[in-house]
Amino acid sequence: MSPPVLSEVHRRHIAHLRAQPATVDAEGLRIGTQYVMFFAEADLMREHARLLIEGCDRPRVLEVGLGLGVFATQLGRVGSYTAIEPHPGVALMARDHVLDHVTAPVRVHTEPWQLVPLPAEAFDAIMYDTWPPDGHADADFAQFVAQVAIPCLRPGGRFSFFHSGTSISPARRQVLDRHFAEWTAHPYTMPAEQTPSHWTKPTRDFLIPIATKGGSA
């Protein structure tokens, strides 16, 4: 089997991101001058975590796009936690924060997810929240689901992804319908009083998609 490779557009994108400083302040995480994640998203991430691992004892969790580590800190007791975060500055800051909350074995990969070898059927839950190149979000999503989420989830395992807005695009719905036995989307609205002053998202409304892989748990 040939080793995985990144496209030229992805290589340029990752190089650009890595060249930007990662800084954390009271509101959240900035890459360069742009806020990319906020501590105010903790309640949203708590719901993602709850719905992903509900009923699973000490789940093995994969998070793609570590960011501030807000999702990881909502997990509670897990069997293992694996993260993929290609920006080394972000990975270093968040790893220390995550280690304060996750007592299970932690592994953080600092390559793009396309280049990280992962074992088959190794995870009970996968959370996907990446920063793809412009124009590649849906294509990357479809590739990730087909090449990572489905092979790496155990039968009955669950997949979720960060989703701003009140509807899921037809392209993503098609991917979910094709690859998963079932899926749902749970609405969440960030309270206005919790919204940071530098909020960069187009809305305070979100969906929490939960997709379940077929087969016996």
Secondary structure, 3 states (H helix, E strand, C coil): CCCCCCCHHHHHHHHHHHHCCEEECCCEEEECCEEEEEHHHHHHHHHHHHHHHCCCCCCEEEEECCCCCCCHHHCCCCCEEEEECCCHHHHHHHHHHHHCCCCCCEEEECCCHHHCCCCCCCEEEEEECCCCCCCCHHHHHHHHHHHHHHHHEEEEEEEEECEECCCCCHHHHHHHHHHCCEEEEEEEECCHHHCCCCCCCCCCEEEEEEEECCCCC
